[in-house]
Amino acid sequence: MIEYTTNREITVQQFRSLLVASTLGERRPIDDLGCLEGMLDNANLIATAWDGERLVGVARSVTDFYYCCYLSDLAVDFDYQKQGIGRRLIAEIQRRLEKNCKLILVAAPAANDYYRHIGFTNNERCWILSGEQAIK
């Protein structure tokens, strides 16, 4: 039975292992433990899914709780996908936000249909400036 929690402490190694065991590991700095630690330390809303002591899902967010919540990571272990864990993690995040708070994310290309399927609306106005780029 999967247990869902919010803001339960997870280690950098647990987080890294989950990223590797999901498609998200391809797009995250899994070999930069300092960066992963900073990602955990500075997120202010994290929902997790556990099978016993095994971390099998995480939704990591940065939010003001009232206007917007950026869902920066949604990862579910390959062995646990297609069981509704991702949907439940998003619901756990959403339950802790004020009623009109918008949930915002940047989807991986392969996940576009998933987010549309669970009720998200596509917004083509998202812009990204990477850390290596400077404002012109």
N, C-alpha and C positions, 0 to 999 in steps of 0.2 A: 504494500500500500504506500502510495506517494504522500509525503507530508510537505505542506507548503508553509513557508515562513516568510516574514519580512524583517529585513535588517539583521538577520542572524549572521554572525561573523563567519566569513569564509577565508581560508588562507590563500595566498597567492598561488601556491602549488595546486590547490583544489580548483581554483579558477582557471589556471593554465590547462590542467588536465581536461576540464570540461570543454574549453575552447578547442583543444586538439581533437576531442571526441565528437565534435560537431562541425558543421560547415563553416562556422564563424572563425575557426582557427586559421583559415586561409587568408583572412583579411584583418587579423589582429597581430600585434607585435609579441607573439608568443615566446620569443627568445629574449625579450627585454623585460626581465623580472621587475626592474625598477619602475618601468612604465606601467606594467600590470598592477603593481602595488599602488601606484598613484591613481590608477583608474578605480580601484576599490576604495581607497581612502577618501577620495573626493566625490564619489557618488553619494547622493543623499537619500536615495530610495532604491533598495535592492530587494527583489523577491526571489526566493530560491525554492527549488523542489529537491526533495531528498528521498532516496530509497535506503532506509536505515541510515548509515553514516556516509553513504555515497551521494555526492552532489550530482544530480542528473539534469538540472535545469537552472538557469539564472536569467532574470530580467534586471538589467542595471540601468538606472535613470539618474538624471540631474533635473531638478524641478524647483519651482517656487511654490508649488502645490495649489496655486490659485488660477494662474493664467495659462502656463504651459509646462509640459513635462516632456523632456527629450529622452526617449527610450533608446539609449545608445547601444545596448547589447541585448539580444534575445538568443540564448543558446540552449539547445536541448541535445543531450547525448544521443548519438545515432541509435543506440540500442533501445531508446525510450521514445523515439519520434513516432508520430502518428497515433498518439494516445491522448491528445488534448492538453498536454503539459504546457506548451507554449501559450495556448489560449488562456489557460488558467493563470499562468504567471502574469500575463497582461492584465487580466481581471483583478489580480491581487494588487498590482500597481494602481490600477484605476480606482479601486475601492478606497485608497488612501488619499486620493485627490479630491479637491472641492468639485462640486457638481459641474461647473462650466469649464474646468481646466482641460485644455486641449492636449492630447497625446500625439507627439510628433516623432517620426523616425525616418531614417534613410535606409531603405530596404536593399538587401543584396539582390542582384539581378534575378537570381533563381527564386527569390521569395516574393516577388511582386504579386503573383496570383494568390499566394497564401494570405497576404494582408488584405487584398481586395475581398477575398472569400469570407474573412471574419469581420468585415464591416468598415475597414479603413477607406478613406477617400484619397485618391491620388492627387498630388499637388505638384504641378510641373514647375513651380517657381522656387524650388530649393537651389541654393548656390553653395558651393564649397570652396574654401581657400585652404590649401594644405599648409602644414607647418613649415614646409620648405619654401613656400612662396611668400613674397613680400607684396604689400599693397603697392600698386603702380602709381 
